[in-house]
Amino acid sequence: MRKIMILLVCTLLVSGCRQISHSAGAAQGNTLDTATVVLKYAKGFSVEHRDGYRLVTIADPQKEDAKEYRFALVPRGEKPQGIPEDCSVLETPVRGVVCMTTLQLSGFIKLEALDHIVGINSSRRLENKEMAKRIEEGKTVKIGKEGNFDEELIIASNPDVIMISLSKRGGYEKMEEVGLPLVPYLGYQETDPLAQAEWIKFIGMLIGESQKANELFESISKRYEEAKKLAEEVNGDSRRPQILYGLMHGTNWYAMGGDSYFAHLFRDAGLDYFLKDDDRSGGVNIDFEKVYAQAQQCDFWIIQNKNREKMTYERMKAQDARYADFRAWKDRRVICSETFYTPVNELAPMEPDVVLKDIIKAIHPEVLKNYTPKYYGLIAH
């Protein structure tokens, strides 16, 4: 009972704060975000420009019968007519956002809009210095992990929107009870690297920066296509190098399916992925014997190291002596992302062009001679 009373009090306080903010916004005037948003790659959300508002529909791009979430993005202070009853109304630009995953920060970072983030799930793997400073100064609060977050703290942070991930444990029911809008962010479900990056347009619509988001995405797309063309030219008619992904996790090898984000990246980098004939888009667990039979002779190998201690070939061997039997290990052609030291989780989704160049640089060191990898590079020793 005490917690319910606290939630109600917080809700009333938040409501009061919002009314004050509305009045301030009305006094200063709102800049209308009128840029047209056209999607080229993303399948997880769609946009319809209607009279006085935008209708955004969000659904899991990997499921044909996925549940749809519909939102009417309405300019703050406006009251357009004809909004469908099944739509949740979001006044834009939103002022306060809670991000439930680090990945959701990527669009805000790219748009230089971290001042909109009032809450975040955790700062454990956070690389962005501006966000770290916001947390230190109390401008952004840590609200705990999904399934075990502090709902009182979330409400006290006065968010307009809570961005959720449908793949996580949830626990959002109490937020719905007090009327806080929950908006799924499904960029991580996109398998095309440019489709993931195109979710910057979704963030742009939320914060009133559609034109900037459009321009940023066009630059990202252009650089990605240039890098892809470079990979095609350097390979020519020669055999495409083969690449292996992943490591042993427990008793199985964990890799990504042949229709995954990484599989698309490898293809665009001019590589032949060892699971290219697999039709799965997410992570897959495989017996070691099958991986060894298919990939022992792969030219390259790509991994992620989530530990503070940086990866070396000897550390790989210490983790599993069988790794040393792979050709890529013997030839010192293992590509690694040191996730503890790079913003790969919080920014790479908006920089597929950079990730693609990182891979091309590792595969063809004679290309992009003056380029310095950001997320992925060959293990040094």
Contacts in CASP RR format, 6 or more apart in sequence:
PFRMAT RR
TARGET T0000
AUTHOR 0000-0000-0000
METHOD contacts of the structure
MODEL  1
MRKIMILLVCTLLVSGCRQISHSAGAAQGNTLDTATVVLKYAKGFSVEHR
DGYRLVTIADPQKEDAKEYRFALVPRGEKPQGIPEDCSVLETPVRGVVCM
TTLQLSGFIKLEALDHIVGINSSRRLENKEMAKRIEEGKTVKIGKEGNFD
EELIIASNPDVIMISLSKRGGYEKMEEVGLPLVPYLGYQETDPLAQAEWI
KFIGMLIGESQKANELFESISKRYEEAKKLAEEVNGDSRRPQILYGLMHG
TNWYAMGGDSYFAHLFRDAGLDYFLKDDDRSGGVNIDFEKVYAQAQQCDF
WIIQNKNREKMTYERMKAQDARYADFRAWKDRRVICSETFYTPVNELAPM
EPDVVLKDIIKAIHPEVLKNYTPKYYGLIAH
3 152 0 8 1.000
6 152 0 8 1.000
7 151 0 8 1.000
7 152 0 8 1.000
7 155 0 8 1.000
7 174 0 8 1.000
7 177 0 8 1.000
7 178 0 8 1.000
8 178 0 8 1.000
10 152 0 8 1.000
10 155 0 8 1.000
10 156 0 8 1.000
10 178 0 8 1.000
11 155 0 8 1.000
11 178 0 8 1.000
11 179 0 8 1.000
13 156 0 8 1.000
14 155 0 8 1.000
14 156 0 8 1.000
14 158 0 8 1.000
17 158 0 8 1.000
18 158 0 8 1.000
18 160 0 8 1.000
21 95 0 8 1.000
22 76 0 8 1.000
22 77 0 8 1.000
25 76 0 8 1.000
26 77 0 8 1.000
30 75 0 8 1.000
30 76 0 8 1.000
30 77 0 8 1.000
30 93 0 8 1.000
31 208 0 8 1.000
32 75 0 8 1.000
33 75 0 8 1.000
33 92 0 8 1.000
33 93 0 8 1.000
33 204 0 8 1.000
33 205 0 8 1.000
33 208 0 8 1.000
33 209 0 8 1.000
33 210 0 8 1.000
33 211 0 8 1.000
35 210 0 8 1.000
35 211 0 8 1.000
35 214 0 8 1.000
36 49 0 8 1.000
36 210 0 8 1.000
37 47 0 8 1.000
37 49 0 8 1.000
37 54 0 8 1.000
37 201 0 8 1.000
37 205 0 8 1.000
37 210 0 8 1.000
37 213 0 8 1.000
37 214 0 8 1.000
38 47 0 8 1.000
39 45 0 8 1.000
39 46 0 8 1.000
39 47 0 8 1.000
39 198 0 8 1.000
39 201 0 8 1.000
40 194 0 8 1.000
40 198 0 8 1.000
40 221 0 8 1.000
41 190 0 8 1.000
41 192 0 8 1.000
41 194 0 8 1.000
41 195 0 8 1.000
41 197 0 8 1.000
41 198 0 8 1.000
42 61 0 8 1.000
42 187 0 8 1.000
42 190 0 8 1.000
42 195 0 8 1.000
42 196 0 8 1.000
42 198 0 8 1.000
42 199 0 8 1.000
42 201 0 8 1.000
42 202 0 8 1.000
43 61 0 8 1.000
43 190 0 8 1.000
43 195 0 8 1.000
44 58 0 8 1.000
44 59 0 8 1.000
44 60 0 8 1.000
44 61 0 8 1.000
44 186 0 8 1.000
44 187 0 8 1.000
44 189 0 8 1.000
44 190 0 8 1.000
44 195 0 8 1.000
45 56 0 8 1.000
45 57 0 8 1.000
45 58 0 8 1.000
45 59 0 8 1.000
45 186 0 8 1.000
45 199 0 8 1.000
45 202 0 8 1.000
46 56 0 8 1.000
46 57 0 8 1.000
47 54 0 8 1.000
47 55 0 8 1.000
47 56 0 8 1.000
47 201 0 8 1.000
47 205 0 8 1.000
48 54 0 8 1.000
48 55 0 8 1.000
48 56 0 8 1.000
48 57 0 8 1.000
50 80 0 8 1.000
51 80 0 8 1.000
51 81 0 8 1.000
51 82 0 8 1.000
52 74 0 8 1.000
52 75 0 8 1.000
52 78 0 8 1.000
52 80 0 8 1.000
53 72 0 8 1.000
53 73 0 8 1.000
53 74 0 8 1.000
53 75 0 8 1.000
53 78 0 8 1.000
53 80 0 8 1.000
53 83 0 8 1.000
54 72 0 8 1.000
54 73 0 8 1.000
54 205 0 8 1.000
55 70 0 8 1.000
55 71 0 8 1.000
55 72 0 8 1.000
55 73 0 8 1.000
55 84 0 8 1.000
55 87 0 8 1.000
56 70 0 8 1.000
56 71 0 8 1.000
56 72 0 8 1.000
56 73 0 8 1.000
56 202 0 8 1.000
56 205 0 8 1.000
57 68 0 8 1.000
57 69 0 8 1.000
57 70 0 8 1.000
57 71 0 8 1.000
58 68 0 8 1.000
58 69 0 8 1.000
58 70 0 8 1.000
58 71 0 8 1.000
58 183 0 8 1.000
58 184 0 8 1.000
58 186 0 8 1.000
59 66 0 8 1.000
59 67 0 8 1.000
59 68 0 8 1.000
59 69 0 8 1.000
59 186 0 8 1.000
60 66 0 8 1.000
60 67 0 8 1.000
60 166 0 8 1.000
60 186 0 8 1.000
60 189 0 8 1.000
61 186 0 8 1.000
61 189 0 8 1.000
61 190 0 8 1.000
61 191 0 8 1.000
61 195 0 8 1.000
62 189 0 8 1.000
62 191 0 8 1.000
62 281 0 8 1.000
69 88 0 8 1.000
69 183 0 8 1.000
69 184 0 8 1.000
70 84 0 8 1.000
70 86 0 8 1.000
70 87 0 8 1.000
70 88 0 8 1.000
71 87 0 8 1.000
71 88 0 8 1.000
71 89 0 8 1.000
71 90 0 8 1.000
71 181 0 8 1.000
71 183 0 8 1.000
72 80 0 8 1.000
72 83 0 8 1.000
72 84 0 8 1.000
72 87 0 8 1.000
72 88 0 8 1.000
72 89 0 8 1.000
72 90 0 8 1.000
73 90 0 8 1.000
73 92 0 8 1.000
73 205 0 8 1.000
73 206 0 8 1.000
74 80 0 8 1.000
74 83 0 8 1.000
74 89 0 8 1.000
74 90 0 8 1.000
74 91 0 8 1.000
74 92 0 8 1.000
75 91 0 8 1.000
75 92 0 8 1.000
76 91 0 8 1.000
76 92 0 8 1.000
76 93 0 8 1.000
77 91 0 8 1.000
83 89 0 8 1.000
88 181 0 8 1.000
90 160 0 8 1.000
90 161 0 8 1.000
90 181 0 8 1.000
90 183 0 8 1.000
90 206 0 8 1.000
91 160 0 8 1.000
92 205 0 8 1.000
92 206 0 8 1.000
92 207 0 8 1.000
92 208 0 8 1.000
93 206 0 8 1.000
93 207 0 8 1.000
93 208 0 8 1.000
93 209 0 8 1.000
94 116 0 8 1.000
94 160 0 8 1.000
94 161 0 8 1.000
94 206 0 8 1.000
94 207 0 8 1.000
95 116 0 8 1.000
95 160 0 8 1.000
96 116 0 8 1.000
96 117 0 8 1.000
96 118 0 8 1.000
96 157 0 8 1.000
96 158 0 8 1.000
96 159 0 8 1.000
96 160 0 8 1.000
96 161 0 8 1.000
97 108 0 8 1.000
97 116 0 8 1.000
97 117 0 8 1.000
97 118 0 8 1.000
97 119 0 8 1.000
97 159 0 8 1.000
97 160 0 8 1.000
97 161 0 8 1.000
97 162 0 8 1.000
97 163 0 8 1.000
97 206 0 8 1.000
98 117 0 8 1.000
98 118 0 8 1.000
98 119 0 8 1.000
98 120 0 8 1.000
98 143 0 8 1.000
98 154 0 8 1.000
98 157 0 8 1.000
98 159 0 8 1.000
98 161 0 8 1.000
98 162 0 8 1.000
98 163 0 8 1.000
99 105 0 8 1.000
99 108 0 8 1.000
99 117 0 8 1.000
99 119 0 8 1.000
99 120 0 8 1.000
99 121 0 8 1.000
99 163 0 8 1.000
100 121 0 8 1.000
100 146 0 8 1.000
100 149 0 8 1.000
100 162 0 8 1.000
100 163 0 8 1.000
100 164 0 8 1.000
100 165 0 8 1.000
100 168 0 8 1.000
101 121 0 8 1.000
101 146 0 8 1.000
101 163 0 8 1.000
101 165 0 8 1.000
101 168 0 8 1.000
101 185 0 8 1.000
101 188 0 8 1.000
102 120 0 8 1.000
102 121 0 8 1.000
102 122 0 8 1.000
102 125 0 8 1.000
102 126 0 8 1.000
102 345 0 8 1.000
102 346 0 8 1.000
103 165 0 8 1.000
103 185 0 8 1.000
103 187 0 8 1.000
103 188 0 8 1.000
103 345 0 8 1.000
103 346 0 8 1.000
103 349 0 8 1.000
104 163 0 8 1.000
104 165 0 8 1.000
104 185 0 8 1.000
105 114 0 8 1.000
105 117 0 8 1.000
105 120 0 8 1.000
105 128 0 8 1.000
105 131 0 8 1.000
105 346 0 8 1.000
105 347 0 8 1.000
106 200 0 8 1.000
106 346 0 8 1.000
106 347 0 8 1.000
106 348 0 8 1.000
106 349 0 8 1.000
106 350 0 8 1.000
107 113 0 8 1.000
107 199 0 8 1.000
107 200 0 8 1.000
107 203 0 8 1.000
107 349 0 8 1.000
107 350 0 8 1.000
108 114 0 8 1.000
108 116 0 8 1.000
108 117 0 8 1.000
108 203 0 8 1.000
108 207 0 8 1.000
109 128 0 8 1.000
109 131 0 8 1.000
109 343 0 8 1.000
109 346 0 8 1.000
109 347 0 8 1.000
109 350 0 8 1.000
110 200 0 8 1.000
110 216 0 8 1.000
110 347 0 8 1.000
110 350 0 8 1.000
110 351 0 8 1.000
111 200 0 8 1.000
111 203 0 8 1.000
111 204 0 8 1.000
111 207 0 8 1.000
111 209 0 8 1.000
111 212 0 8 1.000
111 213 0 8 1.000
111 216 0 8 1.000
113 203 0 8 1.000
113 207 0 8 1.000
113 209 0 8 1.000
114 128 0 8 1.000
114 130 0 8 1.000
114 131 0 8 1.000
114 134 0 8 1.000
114 140 0 8 1.000
115 134 0 8 1.000
115 139 0 8 1.000
116 207 0 8 1.000
117 131 0 8 1.000
117 134 0 8 1.000
117 140 0 8 1.000
118 139 0 8 1.000
118 140 0 8 1.000
118 141 0 8 1.000
118 157 0 8 1.000
118 158 0 8 1.000
118 159 0 8 1.000
119 140 0 8 1.000
119 141 0 8 1.000
119 142 0 8 1.000
119 143 0 8 1.000
119 154 0 8 1.000
119 157 0 8 1.000
119 159 0 8 1.000
120 126 0 8 1.000
120 131 0 8 1.000
120 135 0 8 1.000
120 140 0 8 1.000
120 141 0 8 1.000
120 142 0 8 1.000
120 143 0 8 1.000
121 142 0 8 1.000
121 143 0 8 1.000
121 144 0 8 1.000
121 145 0 8 1.000
121 146 0 8 1.000
121 149 0 8 1.000
122 142 0 8 1.000
122 144 0 8 1.000
122 145 0 8 1.000
123 131 0 8 1.000
123 132 0 8 1.000
123 135 0 8 1.000
123 142 0 8 1.000
125 339 0 8 1.000
125 340 0 8 1.000
125 345 0 8 1.000
125 346 0 8 1.000
126 132 0 8 1.000
126 135 0 8 1.000
126 346 0 8 1.000
127 341 0 8 1.000
127 342 0 8 1.000
127 343 0 8 1.000
127 346 0 8 1.000
127 347 0 8 1.000
128 343 0 8 1.000
128 346 0 8 1.000
128 347 0 8 1.000
131 140 0 8 1.000
134 140 0 8 1.000
135 141 0 8 1.000
135 142 0 8 1.000
141 153 0 8 1.000
141 156 0 8 1.000
141 157 0 8 1.000
143 149 0 8 1.000
143 150 0 8 1.000
143 153 0 8 1.000
143 154 0 8 1.000
143 157 0 8 1.000
144 150 0 8 1.000
145 169 0 8 1.000
146 164 0 8 1.000
146 165 0 8 1.000
146 168 0 8 1.000
146 169 0 8 1.000
146 170 0 8 1.000
146 171 0 8 1.000
147 168 0 8 1.000
147 169 0 8 1.000
147 170 0 8 1.000
147 171 0 8 1.000
148 169 0 8 1.000
149 171 0 8 1.000
151 174 0 8 1.000
151 175 0 8 1.000
154 162 0 8 1.000
154 175 0 8 1.000
154 180 0 8 1.000
155 178 0 8 1.000
155 180 0 8 1.000
159 180 0 8 1.000
160 181 0 8 1.000
161 181 0 8 1.000
161 183 0 8 1.000
161 206 0 8 1.000
162 172 0 8 1.000
162 175 0 8 1.000
162 180 0 8 1.000
162 181 0 8 1.000
162 182 0 8 1.000
162 183 0 8 1.000
163 183 0 8 1.000
163 184 0 8 1.000
163 185 0 8 1.000
164 170 0 8 1.000
164 172 0 8 1.000
164 182 0 8 1.000
164 183 0 8 1.000
164 184 0 8 1.000
164 185 0 8 1.000
165 184 0 8 1.000
165 185 0 8 1.000
165 186 0 8 1.000
165 188 0 8 1.000
166 184 0 8 1.000
166 186 0 8 1.000
167 188 0 8 1.000
167 189 0 8 1.000
172 182 0 8 1.000
175 182 0 8 1.000
176 182 0 8 1.000
183 206 0 8 1.000
185 199 0 8 1.000
185 202 0 8 1.000
186 199 0 8 1.000
187 195 0 8 1.000
187 196 0 8 1.000
187 199 0 8 1.000
187 349 0 8 1.000
188 196 0 8 1.000
188 349 0 8 1.000
190 196 0 8 1.000
190 198 0 8 1.000
190 199 0 8 1.000
190 261 0 8 1.000
191 259 0 8 1.000
191 260 0 8 1.000
191 261 0 8 1.000
191 263 0 8 1.000
191 264 0 8 1.000
191 281 0 8 1.000
192 261 0 8 1.000
192 264 0 8 1.000
193 224 0 8 1.000
193 261 0 8 1.000
193 264 0 8 1.000
193 265 0 8 1.000
193 268 0 8 1.000
193 352 0 8 1.000
193 355 0 8 1.000
193 356 0 8 1.000
194 220 0 8 1.000
194 221 0 8 1.000
194 224 0 8 1.000
194 352 0 8 1.000
196 261 0 8 1.000
196 349 0 8 1.000
196 350 0 8 1.000
196 352 0 8 1.000
197 217 0 8 1.000
197 220 0 8 1.000
197 221 0 8 1.000
197 224 0 8 1.000
197 349 0 8 1.000
197 350 0 8 1.000
197 351 0 8 1.000
197 352 0 8 1.000
198 217 0 8 1.000
199 349 0 8 1.000
200 213 0 8 1.000
200 216 0 8 1.000
200 217 0 8 1.000
200 220 0 8 1.000
200 350 0 8 1.000
201 210 0 8 1.000
201 213 0 8 1.000
201 214 0 8 1.000
201 217 0 8 1.000
203 209 0 8 1.000
203 213 0 8 1.000
204 210 0 8 1.000
204 212 0 8 1.000
204 213 0 8 1.000
205 213 0 8 1.000
220 350 0 8 1.000
220 351 0 8 1.000
220 352 0 8 1.000
220 353 0 8 1.000
223 353 0 8 1.000
224 268 0 8 1.000
224 352 0 8 1.000
224 353 0 8 1.000
224 356 0 8 1.000
227 268 0 8 1.000
227 353 0 8 1.000
227 356 0 8 1.000
227 357 0 8 1.000
227 360 0 8 1.000
228 268 0 8 1.000
228 269 0 8 1.000
228 356 0 8 1.000
230 360 0 8 1.000
230 367 0 8 1.000
230 368 0 8 1.000
231 268 0 8 1.000
231 269 0 8 1.000
231 270 0 8 1.000
231 356 0 8 1.000
231 360 0 8 1.000
231 364 0 8 1.000
232 270 0 8 1.000
234 360 0 8 1.000
234 364 0 8 1.000
234 367 0 8 1.000
235 270 0 8 1.000
240 270 0 8 1.000
240 271 0 8 1.000
240 272 0 8 1.000
241 270 0 8 1.000
241 271 0 8 1.000
241 272 0 8 1.000
241 299 0 8 1.000
241 300 0 8 1.000
241 363 0 8 1.000
242 271 0 8 1.000
242 272 0 8 1.000
242 273 0 8 1.000
242 274 0 8 1.000
242 295 0 8 1.000
242 297 0 8 1.000
242 298 0 8 1.000
242 299 0 8 1.000
242 300 0 8 1.000
243 266 0 8 1.000
243 271 0 8 1.000
243 272 0 8 1.000
243 273 0 8 1.000
243 274 0 8 1.000
243 298 0 8 1.000
243 299 0 8 1.000
243 300 0 8 1.000
243 301 0 8 1.000
243 302 0 8 1.000
244 255 0 8 1.000
244 274 0 8 1.000
244 291 0 8 1.000
244 295 0 8 1.000
244 298 0 8 1.000
244 300 0 8 1.000
244 301 0 8 1.000
244 302 0 8 1.000
244 326 0 8 1.000
244 328 0 8 1.000
245 255 0 8 1.000
245 256 0 8 1.000
245 262 0 8 1.000
245 266 0 8 1.000
245 273 0 8 1.000
245 274 0 8 1.000
245 275 0 8 1.000
245 301 0 8 1.000
245 302 0 8 1.000
245 303 0 8 1.000
246 253 0 8 1.000
246 254 0 8 1.000
246 255 0 8 1.000
246 256 0 8 1.000
246 301 0 8 1.000
246 302 0 8 1.000
246 303 0 8 1.000
246 304 0 8 1.000
247 253 0 8 1.000
247 254 0 8 1.000
247 303 0 8 1.000
247 319 0 8 1.000
247 320 0 8 1.000
247 323 0 8 1.000
248 254 0 8 1.000
248 288 0 8 1.000
248 319 0 8 1.000
248 320 0 8 1.000
249 285 0 8 1.000
252 285 0 8 1.000
252 286 0 8 1.000
252 287 0 8 1.000
252 288 0 8 1.000
253 285 0 8 1.000
253 286 0 8 1.000
253 287 0 8 1.000
253 288 0 8 1.000
253 290 0 8 1.000
253 291 0 8 1.000
254 283 0 8 1.000
254 284 0 8 1.000
254 285 0 8 1.000
254 286 0 8 1.000
255 274 0 8 1.000
255 275 0 8 1.000
255 283 0 8 1.000
255 284 0 8 1.000
255 286 0 8 1.000
255 291 0 8 1.000
256 262 0 8 1.000
256 263 0 8 1.000
256 275 0 8 1.000
256 282 0 8 1.000
256 283 0 8 1.000
256 284 0 8 1.000
257 263 0 8 1.000
257 275 0 8 1.000
257 278 0 8 1.000
257 279 0 8 1.000
257 280 0 8 1.000
257 281 0 8 1.000
257 282 0 8 1.000
257 283 0 8 1.000
257 284 0 8 1.000
258 273 0 8 1.000
258 275 0 8 1.000
258 276 0 8 1.000
258 277 0 8 1.000
258 278 0 8 1.000
258 279 0 8 1.000
258 280 0 8 1.000
258 281 0 8 1.000
259 278 0 8 1.000
259 279 0 8 1.000
259 280 0 8 1.000
259 281 0 8 1.000
259 282 0 8 1.000
260 280 0 8 1.000
260 281 0 8 1.000
260 282 0 8 1.000
260 283 0 8 1.000
262 273 0 8 1.000
262 302 0 8 1.000
263 273 0 8 1.000
263 275 0 8 1.000
263 276 0 8 1.000
265 352 0 8 1.000
265 355 0 8 1.000
265 356 0 8 1.000
265 359 0 8 1.000
266 272 0 8 1.000
266 273 0 8 1.000
266 359 0 8 1.000
267 273 0 8 1.000
267 276 0 8 1.000
268 356 0 8 1.000
269 356 0 8 1.000
269 359 0 8 1.000
269 360 0 8 1.000
269 363 0 8 1.000
270 363 0 8 1.000
271 300 0 8 1.000
271 359 0 8 1.000
271 363 0 8 1.000
274 291 0 8 1.000
274 294 0 8 1.000
274 295 0 8 1.000
274 298 0 8 1.000
275 284 0 8 1.000
275 294 0 8 1.000
278 284 0 8 1.000
288 322 0 8 1.000
292 322 0 8 1.000
292 325 0 8 1.000
292 326 0 8 1.000
295 301 0 8 1.000
295 326 0 8 1.000
296 325 0 8 1.000
296 326 0 8 1.000
296 327 0 8 1.000
297 327 0 8 1.000
298 326 0 8 1.000
298 327 0 8 1.000
298 328 0 8 1.000
299 327 0 8 1.000
299 328 0 8 1.000
299 331 0 8 1.000
299 333 0 8 1.000
300 328 0 8 1.000
300 333 0 8 1.000
300 334 0 8 1.000
300 335 0 8 1.000
300 362 0 8 1.000
300 363 0 8 1.000
301 326 0 8 1.000
301 328 0 8 1.000
301 329 0 8 1.000
301 333 0 8 1.000
301 334 0 8 1.000
301 335 0 8 1.000
302 334 0 8 1.000
302 335 0 8 1.000
302 336 0 8 1.000
302 359 0 8 1.000
302 376 0 8 1.000
303 311 0 8 1.000
303 334 0 8 1.000
303 335 0 8 1.000
303 336 0 8 1.000
303 337 0 8 1.000
304 336 0 8 1.000
304 337 0 8 1.000
304 339 0 8 1.000
304 344 0 8 1.000
305 311 0 8 1.000
305 336 0 8 1.000
305 337 0 8 1.000
305 338 0 8 1.000
305 339 0 8 1.000
305 340 0 8 1.000
306 339 0 8 1.000
306 340 0 8 1.000
307 340 0 8 1.000
308 340 0 8 1.000
309 315 0 8 1.000
310 338 0 8 1.000
310 341 0 8 1.000
311 334 0 8 1.000
311 336 0 8 1.000
311 338 0 8 1.000
311 379 0 8 1.000
312 379 0 8 1.000
312 380 0 8 1.000
312 381 0 8 1.000
313 329 0 8 1.000
313 332 0 8 1.000
313 334 0 8 1.000
313 379 0 8 1.000
313 381 0 8 1.000
316 323 0 8 1.000
316 324 0 8 1.000
316 329 0 8 1.000
316 334 0 8 1.000
316 379 0 8 1.000
317 323 0 8 1.000
317 324 0 8 1.000
317 329 0 8 1.000
323 329 0 8 1.000
324 330 0 8 1.000
328 334 0 8 1.000
332 378 0 8 1.000
332 379 0 8 1.000
333 362 0 8 1.000
333 378 0 8 1.000
334 378 0 8 1.000
334 379 0 8 1.000
335 358 0 8 1.000
335 359 0 8 1.000
335 362 0 8 1.000
335 376 0 8 1.000
335 377 0 8 1.000
335 378 0 8 1.000
335 379 0 8 1.000
336 376 0 8 1.000
336 377 0 8 1.000
336 378 0 8 1.000
336 379 0 8 1.000
337 344 0 8 1.000
337 375 0 8 1.000
337 376 0 8 1.000
337 377 0 8 1.000
339 345 0 8 1.000
342 374 0 8 1.000
342 375 0 8 1.000
344 375 0 8 1.000
348 354 0 8 1.000
348 355 0 8 1.000
348 375 0 8 1.000
351 374 0 8 1.000
351 375 0 8 1.000
354 374 0 8 1.000
354 375 0 8 1.000
355 375 0 8 1.000
355 376 0 8 1.000
357 368 0 8 1.000
357 371 0 8 1.000
357 373 0 8 1.000
358 373 0 8 1.000
358 374 0 8 1.000
358 375 0 8 1.000
358 376 0 8 1.000
358 377 0 8 1.000
359 376 0 8 1.000
360 367 0 8 1.000
360 368 0 8 1.000
361 367 0 8 1.000
361 368 0 8 1.000
361 371 0 8 1.000
361 373 0 8 1.000
361 377 0 8 1.000
362 373 0 8 1.000
362 376 0 8 1.000
362 377 0 8 1.000
362 378 0 8 1.000
END
